[in-house]
Each structure stands twice: as C-alpha cells, then as structure tokens.
C-alpha cells in the first residue's frame, strides 16, 4: 500500500467517521450520564464492535450474508429491534434532580455492562458491514499481500473513530452543564430516544446493495 493510497483512505475514513450515527450518539449520551471517564468503556465497546464488523467484512462474512437468502434481513430486523429498545429506554429514562445522579448511575452500571451495551450498539447494524465490504477494498492493492493491508486499514479506521469518540464525549460533558434542570434532561432523553428510533427505522428500510 502506497502512502498516497493510505492518505486517501485516511481522509475518506475521517469524514465518514465524523458523521453522527448510533455509535457517536451512544457515546454522547453516556458522557452526559457517566462523565468523560465513565464513558471510556462505551468508547471501547463501540470500537470493538466496529472492528468486529470491519474484520468480518475483510474475511468475507458479507459475501456469506449476501449468498444466504434472508440472512441480511434477520440481522437487519434484530438490529432494528435493538435500536428501538434503546430509543424507548432513553425516552422513558427517569430524570433525577439530585446533584448525585451521576454517581448513582455509575454505581448501578458496571464498566462491563457499559461495554456490553456499546458493543451491541456497534454490531447491531449489518448495513455497516456491507458498507465496509464496499469501502475497504477500494484501498487495497490487489498485487500486494492483502492481510497486512487490511490490518493497516482497520487500525487506521479504529484510531480515527477513537478521535471522534473523544470529540463527542467531550461535547457530551459540555452539554451536561446545560442539563442540570430536569426539564432539559427529559428533553435530551426524548431527543436521543427519538434519534435511536429514527436510526432503527432507517435500518429497517435499508437493503443490501
């Protein structure tokens, strides 16, 4: 892989990762709830989920999904259901006026549970796998060994996503200062819940290319 090809991939991946999606919204909301440090397991969970999808596309799982009738639809419906669940959960989330609300949430949610939910968010969209299958090969030199090239692309994409995770998490901490009033927090919860449901509706209408 030439530096020119890698730099083109870096620019494209940077712009793609900047686009708000379920992962970024989830990290933003976790940062509001748990603080910047408390959102670290969510960042790691989303990163693991993303790398799972990218690695799966690299080894040809996407081709298998396309070959098996109904396989994509099964994953699509499962991902939609999970996003709907997250949306309803966020919409109905209780609003606590206490100054210790953040500490109370941290005490209830273990880092493992935060990671697990974030991982599920990241892998619940099979459309991302299909996107990766169409996106990554454009930057692969067919005349050179493919595994090292895929490894470089996956590492680059993951590093870029981490940058944007921190950006959204820091934005969440800035937003948290404006959500001290229960009415504003309730509005934020319902907005994020509605967006998750919207992502689910988009996924439900998506079709493999």
N, C-alpha and C positions, 0 to 999 in steps of 0.2 A: 504494500500500500504506500503510495507516494504521499508526501506532506501536503501537496495540493489537494488530493482527494480527501485526506483526513480533515483539512481545514474547511472544505466544503461541507463535509458531514457535520463538523462542529457547529458551523453557522446554522445549518438546517435544524439540527437537534436542539440548539439553543432556542430558536424561535418556536419550534414545536412544543418544547417543554414549558415555555412561558405561558402557553395558552391555558386558561383556567379549566380544570376538569375535576372529576371526583377526587383524585389524589390531593390536589392542591387545596380544594375546598375542605377536605377532611383534616388536613394538617392545619389549615387556618382556624377551623373550629376547635381543634384540640389545643392549639396555642391559646385561644381565648379561655378555654375551660381550665387547662392544666398549667399554663405558663410555658415559657420557652423550653426550660429543661424538661418539663413533663411531656412535651410534645416530641422529644427525641425518639422514644420507642415507636411513635406513629411514623416519623420520618423513616426509620429503619424498616418498619413493616412495609411501607409503600415502596421503598427501594427494593426490598426482597421480592415483593410481588411483581414489580416492573421487570427486574432481572429474570424472574421465572418466565414471564411471557416472552421476553426477548430471546432467552436461551431456548425456549420451546420452539419458537419460530425458526431459530437457527438450525435445530436438529430435525426440522421437517414436520412437527406436530400440526402446523397449519395445513399442510398438504393432506394430512390424515383427516382433519376436520372437514376439508372440502370434499374428500373422497367418500366419507361415510354419510349417507343420507340422514338428515335430521340431527347430526351431531352438533352442528353450529347452533341450531335452534334450541337444543336442550341447554347448552351453555348460555345462550342469549336470554332464555326465559329465567334461568337461575340467577344470572347477573341482574336482570331487571327486578326480580323479586327482592334481591338483597338491597339494591339501591332504594326501592320503595320502602323497605323495612327501615333503613337508615333515615329516610326522609320523614316517615311518620314518627319515628322515635325522636328526631330532632324537633319536630313540630310540637310534640306533646311533652317535651322536656320540662320539668319543673323549674321555676325561677326562684332562687333563694336570695333574699335581700341581705343576708348575713355577710359580713366582711370576711368570714372564714369559709365562704362557699368553695373557693378554690382548694383549700386544704381538705375540705370534706370530700370533694370529688377525687383528689389524689389518693386519699385513704381508701376509697372504695375500688378504684381502678388500679390494678397492679400493672407494672410495666409489661408483663406478659400478655395481659388482656388487651392493653392498648396496642401492642404489636400485632396481636392476632386479628383484631378488628381492622387495622390498617392494611394488613396483608390481604384480608378478604376483599376490602375495597379495591385494591390494586388489581387483583386477579379476577374480579367479577365481570370484567368487560372483555369478552373474546374478540371484539372488534379491534382492540389494541393489538392482539396477537396477529390478526390479519394485516393491520397497518404495518407492524414490524416486519412481517414477511415481505411486504411490498417495498418498504423503506430501506431496510438494511442491505438487500442485495444490490441496490443501485450503487453502493460504495465499495463493492467487493471486486477485486481484480481476479477474474477467472483463471488467469495464467499463474497466479501465485497460490501457495497453500492457504486454504480457507479458514481452518480453525484459529490460527493466530490473528487473522484479520477480524473475524467475528469477536474474538476476545478483546481486541483493541476497541472495536466499535461499542461493545457492551460496557466496557469500563468507561469510555468517554461519555456515553449516554447516561450512565449511572452518576458520574461526577457532576454532569450538568444538572441533572434532576435534583441532586443534593443542594446545589447552589440555589435553585428555585424553591426548594423546600424551606430553607432557612429564610429566604426572602418573604415567603408567605407567612411563615411562623412569626417573624419579626413584625410583619403587618398585623397579625392577629394580636400581638401584645400591645401594639399601638391602638388597635381598635378596642381592646378590653377596657382601656381607661374611659371610653365613652359608653360602656355598657354596664356601669355600676347601678343605674336605675333599672328596677325590674321590668318596667315597660319597654325599655330599649333592648334589654336582653331577650325578652319574649319576642320582640320584633325580629331580632337577629336569628333566634332559633327557628322562627317560622320562615324566614327568608332562606336559610340554609336547608331547611327541610323541603321547601318548595323546589329549590335548585336540585337537590338529590333526586326528587321525584321526576323533575324535568329531564335529568340525565338518564334516568331509567326509561322514560317514555321515548327518548331518542334512541336508546339501545334497543328497545322493543321494535322500533320501526326499521332498524338497520338491517342490511342484507349483505352477505358476503359478496365481495367484488368478483 
